[in-house]
Amino acid sequence: MYVKFTRVRFLDVLEDIRTRVLGNQNHDSNRSGPRFNSSFHTRHETPDSTIPSEYPYSYKRWLPLILRSRGLSPSDAQIVKLSSTKAHLLLRVADASIPAGHINRLYREEIQEEIMPVFEKLQFPPEGLFIRLDACSAKDSIQTASGNASLHSAEDVVLQLVTSQRARNALLNVLQPSKKKSAFDLERTGLEPFELFFLPFNRHMQTQREYRVFCPPIWHLASSTSTPISHTHISAISQYQWHKPWLFTNKTEDEGEKIAKKIAIGCQKILDEIIREVDLRNLMDNGLFWQGFTFDVCFDEERNTFELVELNVFGCRSACGSCLFHWKDDQLALYNRNRGKLEFRVTF
């Protein structure tokens, strides 16, 4: 495996963050947006791109593999289904609670009667639980203890759900009826139950240890003698926490390159597991090859383990952030138009 190790100056990242805060003031006149972590490009910016469906990357679909990569059994995952009525209540509470950063007191009685009994059935291990929605996590929520996202009670669960903008948006999307827009979409009535996934909290899974892995669309490479699976590959990897110095920034360049190569090999093994899980008879699974995909991996250097965090969409017009790359400016790298090269970017 050839890995092109690229160190991005952290000062350049800080400058990019500064220009985001200030708008486009003093911005490079040749650039219309951010230099790093772009997403949601417009049709005008990328006329050859389409908005990808998010269904092929469903957390529920990939949960069995996520559990196996973490050494967990299916019984370690607890799934809670909320009726659309209860989900609508949570949405109303979130709209009233997010601006204040705490549960709105007007809804405390309804929450106690309608929502709490559902979550009180959960089994909370000593290390606590981690909550995950099908579309995203609630990592932007208010936490009962500063810096501690683990859940130890039904009250903790409700607080995270109703103070997270990400969770609120996911709720809204599920509760809105939608028509099928592509082969990889599903039609929704807005009455489907809303599912929440609870896994044992893992203190080792921290964003500074995570990496985003990019796998471009490859269906067009398939032929009568080969399947898309045989062409699936990694085009690029970036540290996930793009706006901070790399966890190994204190290492020499040679040491950093060795660590990057080790991480790339670990990510390839996770990709091999994803491919083994794919069922080409499943239309949604085929979406990975038509649309491309990204996946996030946690490398725990203390335990020398690689764990799958989630799968995500791929592409210029997707919601997926490109971390230390730029979807439009770095198309050669991300879409692997520089064949045979895997570029690995970190800050220093």
N, C-alpha and C positions, 0 to 999 in steps of 0.2 A: 504493500500500500504506500503510494507516494503522498506525503503530506506537505503542503506548502504552509509553513508556519509564519504568520504575519502578526507583528506586534504593532498595535495602534497606539499612538501617543495619547495618554490620558488627558493631556492639555487640550488636544483636539476635541475629545469627548466633552470636556468641561465647556469649551467654547460653543459646541453644538447645543448643549443644555442651556447655556446663557442666551443664545439667540432664540431658542424656543420660548423662554420666559419673556424676552423683550419683543417677541414677534419677529418680523423680518428686518428690524432696524439693524443697520450695519452688517446685514447678511451679504454673502457672496451674491453679486448681481446675476451670476450665471446659474444660481441655484434657487429653485422655487420653494424648497421645503427643507426638512432636516437632512443632515448628512448621514445619520445613523438611525437604526430602529424605525424605519418607515413602515407604513401600512395604509390600507384604504386608498390606494392611488385611484385617480379618476379615469374614466374611459378616454378623456382627452389626453392624459399623460401617457397612458398605455393602451392605445387603440386595439392592439392584438390580444388583449387579455379580457377574461370574463370573471364575474364574481363566482367563486367556487361554492358548492354546497358544503355545509359543515357536517352533514349526516354520516359520511363514511368514517369520521374521526370520533364518533360518539364514545364517551367514557364508558358507558355500559357495554358497548361492543368489545372494547379492549381491556375491560376489567380483569378477566381471567389471566391474561398475559401480564398485566401490571402486578397482580398478586403474586404470580409465580416468580417474577423478576425480583420481588422483595422477600421471597422466602415465606410467603403467607399462604394459607389455605383458603378455599372458597368460604368456609365458615367464619373466617376472620372479618369478612365484609358484612356489614349490616345495611340493608336497604329499606328505606322508609318511603311509602307512597302516600302523597297527599292528594285528596280529591281536589277538583278544580275550585270548589267552593272555599276550601281551606287555603288553597294557593292564592285565590283572589284576596282573601283576608290578609295574608302575609304581604301581598303587594301593596295594599292600602296602608298597612302598618309601616312598611318600608318607606313609602312616599312621605309619611308623616314623621319618620324617625331619622332618616339619613341626614337632613339638614341640621338636626339638633345633636346628632351623635349619640343618642340614647333612645330607648324605647319610649315612644310617646305615651304619656300616662292615660290619655283618653281611650287607648285600646287595651290597657292592662287586663281588664275583666274579660274581654273577648279572647285575648290570648290565653289567659288562664283556663278558660272553659273549653275552647275549641282546639288549641294548638298544643298546649303543654302535655295533655294526656298521650298524644301520639309519641312524643319524644321521651316521655318517662319510661317507655318500654325498652329503651336502648340499654345495652350493657356497657358500662363505662369501665374500661380497664384502668389500672393504676397510672399508666402513662397518658391516659386520656384518649380522645378520638379526634380524627381529622375529618372535616366535612367537605364533600365534593358534590357539585351539581353536574349534570350530564355535559353541560357546555363549558363550565369554568369552575374555579374555586372561589371562595369568598374571602380571599386574602387581603382585600382592602377594607375589611370590617373593623369595627371597634372591638377590642379584646378585653376580657375581664381583668387580665393581668398584663401590663405593658410588655410587649415583645413575646408573649406566650399565646400561641394560637391553638393550643390543645383545649379540648372541650371535656368538662368533667360533670356536667349537669344539663338538664333540659333547658334551664335558664341560659346557660352559655350558648347552646345551639340557637335559640331564638334570637339572642343578641347579635350573633354573627350574621344570621340570615337577614335581619331587618335593618342592619346598619351597613350593609355592603351594596354599593352601586352595581357591582358586577352581578351579584345574586339577583338584585332587583331587575336588571335588564334581562337576565336569563328567564326569570319568572314571566316577565312581560312577553317575551318572544314565544314561550310555550302557550300562554293563555290567549294569544292572538290567532285567529283562524288564518291559515295560509294555504295557497294553492301550490301545486307541484310546478316548479319552474325549470327543472332539468331532470335528466334520467336518475340523478342521484339525490333528488329531493323526495320528501314525503308530504302528502297532503295532511294538514292538521285541522281539526274542528275547533280547537281551543278548549275542549272538554276532557282531554286526556289527563290521566293522573300525573302529578309532578313527582319525579323520583329524586331522592337524596341518598347519597352513598357515604357511609361512615367506615373509615379504616382506622386501625390502631395508629396513634400518633407516633411519628418517628422523628426524634430530635435531630438525627443526623441529616435529614432531608432539609437542607437550607439552600436558599437561592444562590448563594455564592459558590455552591458546589454543583450547580446545574449548568447544562450545556444544551443549546438548541442545534438540532441536526437537520439539515436540509436535503430532501430527496426529490429531484425534479420529476415532472411528468415523463413517462417513457413508453406509453402505449404505442406511439408511432414507430418505435423501434422493433416491435414484435413482428414476427413473420410466420409463415406456415411451418417453419422448422424451429421456432423458438417462442416462448411465452414471455409476457411482460415481466414475470418474476425474474427471469434470467438476466434482464437488463437493469433491474432496480439497483441503485447505487447511491452513495452519499456524495453530494457535490461540495458541501461546505459545513463547517461547524463554527459556532461562536459561543463564547461564554454568555450565559443567559443574563447575568446581572451586568449589562453592558455599560451602565452609567457609573460603575465603581471600578477601582483597580482590581486586576485579576488576583485570585487567591494566592497564586504562586509568583507574584510580581517580584518577590525578594530573591528569586532564583536567577542564576546566570542565563544568558540566552540559550546556551547549549543544554542546560538542565531543563529550561522551560520547553525547549523543542522535544526533548525526550518524554516529558510529561504529556505534551500535546499528542505525540505519537501513541503513547499508551492509552490516552483517552479515546483517540480515533479508533484504535483496535477494539476497545470496549464498546464503543458505539456501533461498530460494525457487527459485533456479536449480538447486540440488541436488535439491529436491523435484520439479521438472520432469523431471530426469533419471531419478529413481526411477519416476515415472509412465510415462515413455516405455519403461521396462524391463519394466513390468507386462504380464503375459499373462492376460487375463480368462478364458481357457480353462483356466488352471491354478488348481485349487482352492486351493492354498496361497497363491498371489498374492491371491486374493479375500479371504483372511484379513486382509490389511492393511486392507481397507475395513470388514469386519464387526467387527474387534476394535480398529481404530485402530493407530497405530504411532508410535514415536519414532525419531529418527536423530540421531547425533552428527556434528558438523562441526568441522573444524579450520580456523580462520582465521589464516593466516600474514600478519601485517601487513607484514613485511619484504619478502616476495615478492608480496604482494597476491593470494594464492591461497585458494581454498576447497576442502577435500578431505573426502570422505565417510569417516568412521571406521567406522561400523557402523549397522545397524538394530536396534531393540529393541522389546520389547513395550510396550503402553500400558495404563494403567488402575489403579484403586485397589488391586486385588488382585494386581497383577503384581509381579515382582521388580525392576522398573525404578524407580530412585530419581527423585523429582520435583525434585531440586536445590533451587532457591530458591522452589519452589512446594510446596503440600501437596495430595496427591491428593483428599482429602475436602473440606478447607476452601476450596480454590481450584477447585472443580468448574466454577464459572461461567466461569473463564478457560480451564482446560485442556480442558474439553469444548465450549468455544466457545458457551456458552449466552448470552454477551454477543455476539451476532452481529456480524461485521464488524470486531472488534477483535483485534489481535495484541499481546499483552502481552509485553514484553521486560524481564526482571529481571536486575539486577547488584547487587553490593555496593559500598558506598563507605565 
